[in-house]
Amino acid sequence: MNPDDDPSSFNETILPHLDAAYTLARWLTHRPEDAQDVVQEALVRALKYFSGYRGGSARAWFLTIVRNTCYSWLQRNRSQEGFICSIDAVPEPAEEHSNPEEWTLQSFHRQRIRQAVQELPQEFREVIVLRELEELDYKEISAVLGIPIGTVMSRLARARTRLQQSLDELKRPL
C-alpha cells in the first residue's frame, strides 16, 4: 500500500482512528495541546511509513505510532519537567442531562474514575486506556505496546485491581 499510488487509501485507512489517537495521546501527555502536537507528528510519521503497512489492524498500527511518537515527544520536550498529572486535562464526554443532580453525580463519579486512572503507573494506564476506552482486543494491545498477550492480560488484571482499590479508598469516609 503506497500512498503515492492511491492517496485516498491513507485517508480511508488511518483518518478514522484520529479520535482514538488523540485519546491515547491525552492520557499519556496529560495536556490537550501536547496531545494535538503528538497526533500531528504521528500522522506525518504514519504517512511517511504507510508504504510499509501490510494490512491487519490499521488502528493498532497507527496507535503504535502514536504511542512511540508520544514517548519520543515527551522525552524531547519534557526531559527536565517530567510528567504533569492534571485530571482536568482529560476530556469529559459531552452528554445532555435534563436533571442537574444526575449530571452532578455522574460528573463526580467520572472525576473519581479519571483520578484513579491518572494515579495508575504508566504501564497499567496504557492497557486500561487501550482496552476500556478504545476497546482494542488483547492482540491489538499486544501489537501497540510490543509486549506478549500474556503480559497484556496480566497488566490489565493488575490495573483493574488497582483501580478498584483506588475507588474503594475514595468511598471511605474521612
Secondary structure as GFF3:
##gff-version 3
##sequence-region A 1 174
A	DSSP	alpha_helix	7	14	.	.	.	ID=ss1
A	DSSP	three_ten_helix	15	17	.	.	.	ID=ss2
A	DSSP	alpha_helix	18	29	.	.	.	ID=ss3
A	DSSP	alpha_helix	32	49	.	.	.	ID=ss4
A	DSSP	three_ten_helix	50	52	.	.	.	ID=ss5
A	DSSP	alpha_helix	58	77	.	.	.	ID=ss6
A	DSSP	three_ten_helix	87	89	.	.	.	ID=ss7
A	DSSP	alpha_helix	100	118	.	.	.	ID=ss8
A	DSSP	alpha_helix	122	128	.	.	.	ID=ss9
A	DSSP	pi_helix	129	133	.	.	.	ID=ss10
A	DSSP	alpha_helix	138	145	.	.	.	ID=ss11
A	DSSP	alpha_helix	149	171	.	.	.	ID=ss12
###
